[in-house]
Amino acid sequence: MADGYGLLELQFLMASCTVSADGLMQVAEYGVATRSPGSRYAVVRIVNKSSEASLDPYQSKALEDWIRSYKSS
């Protein structure tokens, strides 16, 4: 699990990096587990950018559904 992510690291990933499939899943799982709205928002933006999804950053259920569908594919 990606427990060490902080908001600054997530913002860096969001702005300038591509994320591998394994890394994307870890980041997404962190987004579901975190209690920080800013971190969750950044995670959804990373998922949207990396997977061409269009998740609503204010709906945590959307991220959970994306993880389930990503794991099943």
PyMOL Python script that loads the backbone (N, CA, C, O; Angstrom):
from pymol import cmd

cmd.read_pdbstr("""\
ATOM      1  N   MET A   1       0.847  -1.181   0.000  1.00  0.00           N
ATOM      2  CA  MET A   1       0.000   0.000   0.000  1.00  0.00           C
ATOM      3  C   MET A   1       0.888   1.238   0.000  1.00  0.00           C
ATOM      4  O   MET A   1       2.030   1.198   0.457  1.00  0.00           O
ATOM      5  N   ALA A   2       0.365   2.299  -0.501  1.00  0.00           N
ATOM      6  CA  ALA A   2       1.134   3.525  -0.668  1.00  0.00           C
ATOM      7  C   ALA A   2       0.898   4.487   0.481  1.00  0.00           C
ATOM      8  O   ALA A   2       0.474   5.622   0.264  1.00  0.00           O
ATOM      9  N   ASP A   3       1.166   4.049   1.690  1.00  0.00           N
ATOM     10  CA  ASP A   3       0.891   4.875   2.865  1.00  0.00           C
ATOM     11  C   ASP A   3       1.749   6.121   2.941  1.00  0.00           C
ATOM     12  O   ASP A   3       1.377   7.074   3.627  1.00  0.00           O
ATOM     13  N   GLY A   4       2.883   6.146   2.261  1.00  0.00           N
ATOM     14  CA  GLY A   4       3.800   7.256   2.389  1.00  0.00           C
ATOM     15  C   GLY A   4       3.478   8.464   1.525  1.00  0.00           C
ATOM     16  O   GLY A   4       4.169   9.479   1.609  1.00  0.00           O
ATOM     17  N   TYR A   5       2.444   8.379   0.697  1.00  0.00           N
ATOM     18  CA  TYR A   5       2.138   9.516  -0.161  1.00  0.00           C
ATOM     19  C   TYR A   5       1.658  10.690   0.675  1.00  0.00           C
ATOM     20  O   TYR A   5       0.890  10.534   1.624  1.00  0.00           O
ATOM     21  N   GLY A   6       2.127  11.850   0.302  1.00  0.00           N
ATOM     22  CA  GLY A   6       1.643  13.080   0.899  1.00  0.00           C
ATOM     23  C   GLY A   6       1.078  13.949  -0.208  1.00  0.00           C
ATOM     24  O   GLY A   6       1.237  13.644  -1.390  1.00  0.00           O
ATOM     25  N   LEU A   7       0.431  15.009   0.168  1.00  0.00           N
ATOM     26  CA  LEU A   7      -0.215  15.862  -0.817  1.00  0.00           C
ATOM     27  C   LEU A   7       0.786  16.438  -1.811  1.00  0.00           C
ATOM     28  O   LEU A   7       0.477  16.538  -2.999  1.00  0.00           O
ATOM     29  N   LEU A   8       1.966  16.814  -1.361  1.00  0.00           N
ATOM     30  CA  LEU A   8       2.955  17.374  -2.290  1.00  0.00           C
ATOM     31  C   LEU A   8       3.408  16.348  -3.317  1.00  0.00           C
ATOM     32  O   LEU A   8       3.569  16.681  -4.491  1.00  0.00           O
ATOM     33  N   GLU A   9       3.617  15.102  -2.894  1.00  0.00           N
ATOM     34  CA  GLU A   9       4.011  14.053  -3.832  1.00  0.00           C
ATOM     35  C   GLU A   9       2.902  13.798  -4.846  1.00  0.00           C
ATOM     36  O   GLU A   9       3.172  13.602  -6.031  1.00  0.00           O
ATOM     37  N   LEU A  10       1.663  13.801  -4.385  1.00  0.00           N
ATOM     38  CA  LEU A  10       0.543  13.587  -5.285  1.00  0.00           C
ATOM     39  C   LEU A  10       0.417  14.733  -6.286  1.00  0.00           C
ATOM     40  O   LEU A  10       0.135  14.504  -7.462  1.00  0.00           O
ATOM     41  N   GLN A  11       0.621  15.943  -5.827  1.00  0.00           N
ATOM     42  CA  GLN A  11       0.555  17.088  -6.730  1.00  0.00           C
ATOM     43  C   GLN A  11       1.666  17.014  -7.774  1.00  0.00           C
ATOM     44  O   GLN A  11       1.452  17.393  -8.926  1.00  0.00           O
ATOM     45  N   PHE A  12       2.839  16.534  -7.392  1.00  0.00           N
ATOM     46  CA  PHE A  12       3.939  16.363  -8.337  1.00  0.00           C
ATOM     47  C   PHE A  12       3.565  15.331  -9.392  1.00  0.00           C
ATOM     48  O   PHE A  12       3.753  15.567 -10.586  1.00  0.00           O
ATOM     49  N   LEU A  13       3.030  14.175  -8.955  1.00  0.00           N
ATOM     50  CA  LEU A  13       2.600  13.151  -9.900  1.00  0.00           C
ATOM     51  C   LEU A  13       1.537  13.693 -10.840  1.00  0.00           C
ATOM     52  O   LEU A  13       1.552  13.418 -12.040  1.00  0.00           O
ATOM     53  N   MET A  14       0.624  14.458 -10.288  1.00  0.00           N
ATOM     54  CA  MET A  14      -0.481  14.996 -11.067  1.00  0.00           C
ATOM     55  C   MET A  14       0.036  15.935 -12.146  1.00  0.00           C
ATOM     56  O   MET A  14      -0.500  15.962 -13.254  1.00  0.00           O
ATOM     57  N   ALA A  15       1.056  16.692 -11.840  1.00  0.00           N
ATOM     58  CA  ALA A  15       1.530  17.729 -12.749  1.00  0.00           C
ATOM     59  C   ALA A  15       2.487  17.214 -13.809  1.00  0.00           C
ATOM     60  O   ALA A  15       2.431  17.661 -14.954  1.00  0.00           O
ATOM     61  N   SER A  16       3.369  16.279 -13.449  1.00  0.00           N
ATOM     62  CA  SER A  16       4.475  16.061 -14.369  1.00  0.00           C
ATOM     63  C   SER A  16       4.894  14.624 -14.610  1.00  0.00           C
ATOM     64  O   SER A  16       5.912  14.400 -15.263  1.00  0.00           O
ATOM     65  N   CYS A  17       4.167  13.649 -14.120  1.00  0.00           N
ATOM     66  CA  CYS A  17       4.629  12.271 -14.258  1.00  0.00           C
ATOM     67  C   CYS A  17       3.563  11.384 -14.884  1.00  0.00           C
ATOM     68  O   CYS A  17       2.366  11.661 -14.809  1.00  0.00           O
ATOM     69  N   THR A  18       4.032  10.321 -15.499  1.00  0.00           N
ATOM     70  CA  THR A  18       3.128   9.246 -15.876  1.00  0.00           C
ATOM     71  C   THR A  18       3.272   8.164 -14.815  1.00  0.00           C
ATOM     72  O   THR A  18       4.335   8.008 -14.214  1.00  0.00           O
ATOM     73  N   VAL A  19       2.219   7.436 -14.598  1.00  0.00           N
ATOM     74  CA  VAL A  19       2.201   6.445 -13.532  1.00  0.00           C
ATOM     75  C   VAL A  19       1.995   5.076 -14.158  1.00  0.00           C
ATOM     76  O   VAL A  19       1.123   4.904 -15.010  1.00  0.00           O
ATOM     77  N   SER A  20       2.796   4.098 -13.740  1.00  0.00           N
ATOM     78  CA  SER A  20       2.641   2.736 -14.245  1.00  0.00           C
ATOM     79  C   SER A  20       1.324   2.149 -13.760  1.00  0.00           C
ATOM     80  O   SER A  20       0.700   2.688 -12.846  1.00  0.00           O
ATOM     81  N   ALA A  21       0.904   1.058 -14.363  1.00  0.00           N
ATOM     82  CA  ALA A  21      -0.361   0.418 -13.978  1.00  0.00           C
ATOM     83  C   ALA A  21      -0.351   0.005 -12.511  1.00  0.00           C
ATOM     84  O   ALA A  21      -1.332   0.224 -11.799  1.00  0.00           O
ATOM     85  N   ASP A  22       0.749  -0.591 -12.054  1.00  0.00           N
ATOM     86  CA  ASP A  22       0.835  -0.996 -10.647  1.00  0.00           C
ATOM     87  C   ASP A  22       0.837   0.218  -9.724  1.00  0.00           C
ATOM     88  O   ASP A  22       0.173   0.226  -8.687  1.00  0.00           O
ATOM     89  N   GLY A  23       1.576   1.221 -10.107  1.00  0.00           N
ATOM     90  CA  GLY A  23       1.628   2.445  -9.303  1.00  0.00           C
ATOM     91  C   GLY A  23       0.291   3.148  -9.267  1.00  0.00           C
ATOM     92  O   GLY A  23      -0.093   3.704  -8.237  1.00  0.00           O
ATOM     93  N   LEU A  24      -0.428   3.129 -10.386  1.00  0.00           N
ATOM     94  CA  LEU A  24      -1.734   3.779 -10.441  1.00  0.00           C
ATOM     95  C   LEU A  24      -2.702   3.108  -9.479  1.00  0.00           C
ATOM     96  O   LEU A  24      -3.476   3.784  -8.801  1.00  0.00           O
ATOM     97  N   MET A  25      -2.662   1.792  -9.418  1.00  0.00           N
ATOM     98  CA  MET A  25      -3.550   1.079  -8.485  1.00  0.00           C
ATOM     99  C   MET A  25      -3.201   1.419  -7.040  1.00  0.00           C
ATOM    100  O   MET A  25      -4.100   1.601  -6.219  1.00  0.00           O
ATOM    101  N   GLN A  26      -1.917   1.508  -6.717  1.00  0.00           N
ATOM    102  CA  GLN A  26      -1.517   1.872  -5.359  1.00  0.00           C
ATOM    103  C   GLN A  26      -1.984   3.279  -5.016  1.00  0.00           C
ATOM    104  O   GLN A  26      -2.481   3.522  -3.916  1.00  0.00           O
ATOM    105  N   VAL A  27      -1.828   4.196  -5.946  1.00  0.00           N
ATOM    106  CA  VAL A  27      -2.258   5.574  -5.713  1.00  0.00           C
ATOM    107  C   VAL A  27      -3.772   5.615  -5.527  1.00  0.00           C
ATOM    108  O   VAL A  27      -4.267   6.305  -4.636  1.00  0.00           O
ATOM    109  N   ALA A  28      -4.514   4.881  -6.360  1.00  0.00           N
ATOM    110  CA  ALA A  28      -5.975   4.861  -6.258  1.00  0.00           C
ATOM    111  C   ALA A  28      -6.425   4.276  -4.920  1.00  0.00           C
ATOM    112  O   ALA A  28      -7.344   4.799  -4.289  1.00  0.00           O
ATOM    113  N   GLU A  29      -5.787   3.206  -4.494  1.00  0.00           N
ATOM    114  CA  GLU A  29      -6.137   2.608  -3.197  1.00  0.00           C
ATOM    115  C   GLU A  29      -5.835   3.570  -2.057  1.00  0.00           C
ATOM    116  O   GLU A  29      -6.584   3.639  -1.082  1.00  0.00           O
ATOM    117  N   TYR A  30      -4.755   4.302  -2.177  1.00  0.00           N
ATOM    118  CA  TYR A  30      -4.456   5.326  -1.176  1.00  0.00           C
ATOM    119  C   TYR A  30      -5.566   6.379  -1.159  1.00  0.00           C
ATOM    120  O   TYR A  30      -5.973   6.838  -0.091  1.00  0.00           O
ATOM    121  N   GLY A  31      -6.050   6.758  -2.335  1.00  0.00           N
ATOM    122  CA  GLY A  31      -7.111   7.759  -2.419  1.00  0.00           C
ATOM    123  C   GLY A  31      -8.385   7.336  -1.712  1.00  0.00           C
ATOM    124  O   GLY A  31      -9.087   8.165  -1.133  1.00  0.00           O
ATOM    125  N   VAL A  32      -8.683   6.042  -1.759  1.00  0.00           N
ATOM    126  CA  VAL A  32      -9.863   5.533  -1.061  1.00  0.00           C
ATOM    127  C   VAL A  32      -9.627   5.521   0.446  1.00  0.00           C
ATOM    128  O   VAL A  32     -10.542   5.796   1.222  1.00  0.00           O
ATOM    129  N   ALA A  33      -8.405   5.203   0.858  1.00  0.00           N
ATOM    130  CA  ALA A  33      -8.096   5.051   2.285  1.00  0.00           C
ATOM    131  C   ALA A  33      -7.855   6.373   3.009  1.00  0.00           C
ATOM    132  O   ALA A  33      -8.058   6.453   4.220  1.00  0.00           O
ATOM    133  N   THR A  34      -7.429   7.403   2.295  1.00  0.00           N
ATOM    134  CA  THR A  34      -7.066   8.645   2.962  1.00  0.00           C
ATOM    135  C   THR A  34      -8.285   9.402   3.469  1.00  0.00           C
ATOM    136  O   THR A  34      -9.384   9.274   2.929  1.00  0.00           O
ATOM    137  N   ARG A  35      -8.074  10.184   4.505  1.00  0.00           N
ATOM    138  CA  ARG A  35      -9.129  11.040   5.038  1.00  0.00           C
ATOM    139  C   ARG A  35      -8.936  12.485   4.590  1.00  0.00           C
ATOM    140  O   ARG A  35      -9.741  13.356   4.920  1.00  0.00           O
ATOM    141  N   SER A  36      -7.888  12.732   3.854  1.00  0.00           N
ATOM    142  CA  SER A  36      -7.581  14.079   3.394  1.00  0.00           C
ATOM    143  C   SER A  36      -8.320  14.372   2.085  1.00  0.00           C
ATOM    144  O   SER A  36      -8.050  13.726   1.072  1.00  0.00           O
ATOM    145  N   PRO A  37      -9.244  15.330   2.089  1.00  0.00           N
ATOM    146  CA  PRO A  37      -9.953  15.667   0.852  1.00  0.00           C
ATOM    147  C   PRO A  37      -9.005  16.144  -0.249  1.00  0.00           C
ATOM    148  O   PRO A  37      -9.221  15.844  -1.423  1.00  0.00           O
ATOM    149  N   GLY A  38      -7.968  16.878   0.117  1.00  0.00           N
ATOM    150  CA  GLY A  38      -7.006  17.352  -0.877  1.00  0.00           C
ATOM    151  C   GLY A  38      -6.260  16.211  -1.534  1.00  0.00           C
ATOM    152  O   GLY A  38      -6.035  16.225  -2.744  1.00  0.00           O
ATOM    153  N   SER A  39      -5.876  15.229  -0.746  1.00  0.00           N
ATOM    154  CA  SER A  39      -5.179  14.066  -1.297  1.00  0.00           C
ATOM    155  C   SER A  39      -6.110  13.251  -2.182  1.00  0.00           C
ATOM    156  O   SER A  39      -5.715  12.801  -3.257  1.00  0.00           O
ATOM    157  N   ARG A  40      -7.353  13.060  -1.730  1.00  0.00           N
ATOM    158  CA  ARG A  40      -8.315  12.299  -2.532  1.00  0.00           C
ATOM    159  C   ARG A  40      -8.565  13.003  -3.862  1.00  0.00           C
ATOM    160  O   ARG A  40      -8.638  12.349  -4.903  1.00  0.00           O
ATOM    161  N   TYR A  41      -8.694  14.313  -3.840  1.00  0.00           N
ATOM    162  CA  TYR A  41      -8.895  15.087  -5.058  1.00  0.00           C
ATOM    163  C   TYR A  41      -7.709  14.903  -6.010  1.00  0.00           C
ATOM    164  O   TYR A  41      -7.898  14.689  -7.208  1.00  0.00           O
ATOM    165  N   ALA A  42      -6.492  14.985  -5.476  1.00  0.00           N
ATOM    166  CA  ALA A  42      -5.294  14.809  -6.298  1.00  0.00           C
ATOM    167  C   ALA A  42      -5.234  13.404  -6.879  1.00  0.00           C
ATOM    168  O   ALA A  42      -4.853  13.234  -8.036  1.00  0.00           O
ATOM    169  N   VAL A  43      -5.601  12.401  -6.104  1.00  0.00           N
ATOM    170  CA  VAL A  43      -5.588  11.021  -6.580  1.00  0.00           C
ATOM    171  C   VAL A  43      -6.555  10.858  -7.751  1.00  0.00           C
ATOM    172  O   VAL A  43      -6.207  10.239  -8.757  1.00  0.00           O
ATOM    173  N   VAL A  44      -7.753  11.400  -7.634  1.00  0.00           N
ATOM    174  CA  VAL A  44      -8.725  11.274  -8.720  1.00  0.00           C
ATOM    175  C   VAL A  44      -8.212  11.976  -9.971  1.00  0.00           C
ATOM    176  O   VAL A  44      -8.403  11.476 -11.079  1.00  0.00           O
ATOM    177  N   ARG A  45      -7.578  13.101  -9.815  1.00  0.00           N
ATOM    178  CA  ARG A  45      -7.009  13.799 -10.977  1.00  0.00           C
ATOM    179  C   ARG A  45      -5.917  12.952 -11.635  1.00  0.00           C
ATOM    180  O   ARG A  45      -5.821  12.914 -12.862  1.00  0.00           O
ATOM    181  N   ILE A  46      -5.092  12.271 -10.826  1.00  0.00           N
ATOM    182  CA  ILE A  46      -4.044  11.399 -11.363  1.00  0.00           C
ATOM    183  C   ILE A  46      -4.677  10.224 -12.109  1.00  0.00           C
ATOM    184  O   ILE A  46      -4.247   9.885 -13.212  1.00  0.00           O
ATOM    185  N   VAL A  47      -5.688   9.606 -11.516  1.00  0.00           N
ATOM    186  CA  VAL A  47      -6.373   8.482 -12.158  1.00  0.00           C
ATOM    187  C   VAL A  47      -7.004   8.942 -13.467  1.00  0.00           C
ATOM    188  O   VAL A  47      -6.881   8.262 -14.486  1.00  0.00           O
ATOM    189  N   ASN A  48      -7.670  10.075 -13.449  1.00  0.00           N
ATOM    190  CA  ASN A  48      -8.297  10.580 -14.674  1.00  0.00           C
ATOM    191  C   ASN A  48      -7.268  10.821 -15.767  1.00  0.00           C
ATOM    192  O   ASN A  48      -7.490  10.471 -16.926  1.00  0.00           O
ATOM    193  N   LYS A  49      -6.160  11.411 -15.400  1.00  0.00           N
ATOM    194  CA  LYS A  49      -5.113  11.725 -16.377  1.00  0.00           C
ATOM    195  C   LYS A  49      -4.442  10.457 -16.911  1.00  0.00           C
ATOM    196  O   LYS A  49      -4.188  10.345 -18.110  1.00  0.00           O
ATOM    197  N   SER A  50      -4.161   9.515 -16.032  1.00  0.00           N
ATOM    198  CA  SER A  50      -3.408   8.326 -16.420  1.00  0.00           C
ATOM    199  C   SER A  50      -4.252   7.272 -17.126  1.00  0.00           C
ATOM    200  O   SER A  50      -3.726   6.490 -17.918  1.00  0.00           O
ATOM    201  N   SER A  51      -5.540   7.242 -16.850  1.00  0.00           N
ATOM    202  CA  SER A  51      -6.378   6.193 -17.431  1.00  0.00           C
ATOM    203  C   SER A  51      -7.448   6.744 -18.363  1.00  0.00           C
ATOM    204  O   SER A  51      -8.295   5.994 -18.850  1.00  0.00           O
ATOM    205  N   GLU A  52      -7.415   8.020 -18.609  1.00  0.00           N
ATOM    206  CA  GLU A  52      -8.402   8.691 -19.450  1.00  0.00           C
ATOM    207  C   GLU A  52      -9.819   8.470 -18.934  1.00  0.00           C
ATOM    208  O   GLU A  52     -10.767   8.399 -19.717  1.00  0.00           O
ATOM    209  N   ALA A  53      -9.959   8.362 -17.621  1.00  0.00           N
ATOM    210  CA  ALA A  53     -11.269   8.261 -16.985  1.00  0.00           C
ATOM    211  C   ALA A  53     -11.810   9.677 -16.772  1.00  0.00           C
ATOM    212  O   ALA A  53     -11.117  10.662 -17.024  1.00  0.00           O
ATOM    213  N   SER A  54     -13.028   9.760 -16.317  1.00  0.00           N
ATOM    214  CA  SER A  54     -13.609  11.073 -16.012  1.00  0.00           C
ATOM    215  C   SER A  54     -14.358  11.004 -14.686  1.00  0.00           C
ATOM    216  O   SER A  54     -15.543  11.326 -14.601  1.00  0.00           O
ATOM    217  N   LEU A  55     -13.633  10.576 -13.658  1.00  0.00           N
ATOM    218  CA  LEU A  55     -14.222  10.451 -12.326  1.00  0.00           C
ATOM    219  C   LEU A  55     -14.426  11.818 -11.703  1.00  0.00           C
ATOM    220  O   LEU A  55     -13.653  12.747 -11.938  1.00  0.00           O
ATOM    221  N   ASP A  56     -15.472  11.926 -10.912  1.00  0.00           N
ATOM    222  CA  ASP A  56     -15.746  13.153 -10.169  1.00  0.00           C
ATOM    223  C   ASP A  56     -14.895  13.129  -8.897  1.00  0.00           C
ATOM    224  O   ASP A  56     -15.045  12.220  -8.081  1.00  0.00           O
ATOM    225  N   PRO A  57     -14.003  14.112  -8.711  1.00  0.00           N
ATOM    226  CA  PRO A  57     -13.126  14.094  -7.535  1.00  0.00           C
ATOM    227  C   PRO A  57     -13.863  14.266  -6.209  1.00  0.00           C
ATOM    228  O   PRO A  57     -13.283  14.039  -5.147  1.00  0.00           O
ATOM    229  N   TYR A  58     -15.114  14.658  -6.258  1.00  0.00           N
ATOM    230  CA  TYR A  58     -15.876  14.856  -5.026  1.00  0.00           C
ATOM    231  C   TYR A  58     -16.741  13.659  -4.661  1.00  0.00           C
ATOM    232  O   TYR A  58     -17.473  13.699  -3.672  1.00  0.00           O
ATOM    233  N   GLN A  59     -16.661  12.597  -5.451  1.00  0.00           N
ATOM    234  CA  GLN A  59     -17.426  11.385  -5.193  1.00  0.00           C
ATOM    235  C   GLN A  59     -16.469  10.220  -4.937  1.00  0.00           C
ATOM    236  O   GLN A  59     -15.940   9.640  -5.885  1.00  0.00           O
ATOM    237  N   SER A  60     -16.243   9.875  -3.679  1.00  0.00           N
ATOM    238  CA  SER A  60     -15.295   8.805  -3.372  1.00  0.00           C
ATOM    239  C   SER A  60     -15.788   7.451  -3.878  1.00  0.00           C
ATOM    240  O   SER A  60     -14.973   6.578  -4.177  1.00  0.00           O
ATOM    241  N   LYS A  61     -17.089   7.261  -3.979  1.00  0.00           N
ATOM    242  CA  LYS A  61     -17.633   5.999  -4.499  1.00  0.00           C
ATOM    243  C   LYS A  61     -17.189   5.768  -5.935  1.00  0.00           C
ATOM    244  O   LYS A  61     -16.962   4.625  -6.332  1.00  0.00           O
ATOM    245  N   ALA A  62     -17.064   6.824  -6.713  1.00  0.00           N
ATOM    246  CA  ALA A  62     -16.625   6.690  -8.102  1.00  0.00           C
ATOM    247  C   ALA A  62     -15.217   6.086  -8.169  1.00  0.00           C
ATOM    248  O   ALA A  62     -14.939   5.260  -9.038  1.00  0.00           O
ATOM    249  N   LEU A  63     -14.342   6.492  -7.265  1.00  0.00           N
ATOM    250  CA  LEU A  63     -12.985   5.954  -7.230  1.00  0.00           C
ATOM    251  C   LEU A  63     -13.013   4.477  -6.836  1.00  0.00           C
ATOM    252  O   LEU A  63     -12.282   3.672  -7.412  1.00  0.00           O
ATOM    253  N   GLU A  64     -13.840   4.117  -5.871  1.00  0.00           N
ATOM    254  CA  GLU A  64     -13.972   2.720  -5.464  1.00  0.00           C
ATOM    255  C   GLU A  64     -14.480   1.871  -6.624  1.00  0.00           C
ATOM    256  O   GLU A  64     -13.977   0.771  -6.856  1.00  0.00           O
ATOM    257  N   ASP A  65     -15.474   2.375  -7.354  1.00  0.00           N
ATOM    258  CA  ASP A  65     -16.002   1.644  -8.514  1.00  0.00           C
ATOM    259  C   ASP A  65     -14.936   1.494  -9.585  1.00  0.00           C
ATOM    260  O   ASP A  65     -14.839   0.440 -10.213  1.00  0.00           O
ATOM    261  N   TRP A  66     -14.130   2.536  -9.807  1.00  0.00           N
ATOM    262  CA  TRP A  66     -13.064   2.462 -10.801  1.00  0.00           C
ATOM    263  C   TRP A  66     -12.050   1.393 -10.428  1.00  0.00           C
ATOM    264  O   TRP A  66     -11.599   0.644 -11.295  1.00  0.00           O
ATOM    265  N   ILE A  67     -11.684   1.309  -9.153  1.00  0.00           N
ATOM    266  CA  ILE A  67     -10.729   0.298  -8.695  1.00  0.00           C
ATOM    267  C   ILE A  67     -11.273  -1.099  -8.967  1.00  0.00           C
ATOM    268  O   ILE A  67     -10.551  -1.962  -9.466  1.00  0.00           O
ATOM    269  N   ARG A  68     -12.553  -1.325  -8.639  1.00  0.00           N
ATOM    270  CA  ARG A  68     -13.146  -2.640  -8.885  1.00  0.00           C
ATOM    271  C   ARG A  68     -13.135  -2.986 -10.371  1.00  0.00           C
ATOM    272  O   ARG A  68     -12.797  -4.110 -10.742  1.00  0.00           O
ATOM    273  N   SER A  69     -13.495  -2.048 -11.210  1.00  0.00           N
ATOM    274  CA  SER A  69     -13.521  -2.331 -12.649  1.00  0.00           C
ATOM    275  C   SER A  69     -12.108  -2.495 -13.205  1.00  0.00           C
ATOM    276  O   SER A  69     -11.894  -3.295 -14.116  1.00  0.00           O
ATOM    277  N   TYR A  70     -11.144  -1.749 -12.669  1.00  0.00           N
ATOM    278  CA  TYR A  70      -9.753  -1.848 -13.123  1.00  0.00           C
ATOM    279  C   TYR A  70      -9.163  -3.205 -12.761  1.00  0.00           C
ATOM    280  O   TYR A  70      -8.427  -3.802 -13.547  1.00  0.00           O
ATOM    281  N   LYS A  71      -9.494  -3.687 -11.562  1.00  0.00           N
ATOM    282  CA  LYS A  71      -8.980  -4.986 -11.126  1.00  0.00           C
ATOM    283  C   LYS A  71      -9.602  -6.133 -11.908  1.00  0.00           C
ATOM    284  O   LYS A  71      -8.958  -7.159 -12.124  1.00  0.00           O
ATOM    285  N   SER A  72     -10.848  -5.966 -12.334  1.00  0.00           N
ATOM    286  CA  SER A  72     -11.519  -7.053 -13.050  1.00  0.00           C
ATOM    287  C   SER A  72     -11.120  -7.109 -14.525  1.00  0.00           C
ATOM    288  O   SER A  72     -11.393  -8.103 -15.198  1.00  0.00           O
ATOM    289  N   SER A  73     -10.481  -6.057 -15.034  1.00  0.00           N
ATOM    290  CA  SER A  73     -10.090  -6.070 -16.454  1.00  0.00           C
ATOM    291  C   SER A  73      -8.705  -6.633 -16.669  1.00  0.00           C
ATOM    292  O   SER A  73      -8.239  -6.708 -17.805  1.00  0.00           O
TER     293      SER A  73
END
""", "prot")
cmd.dss("prot")
cmd.show_as("cartoon", "prot")
cmd.util.cbc("prot")
cmd.orient("prot")
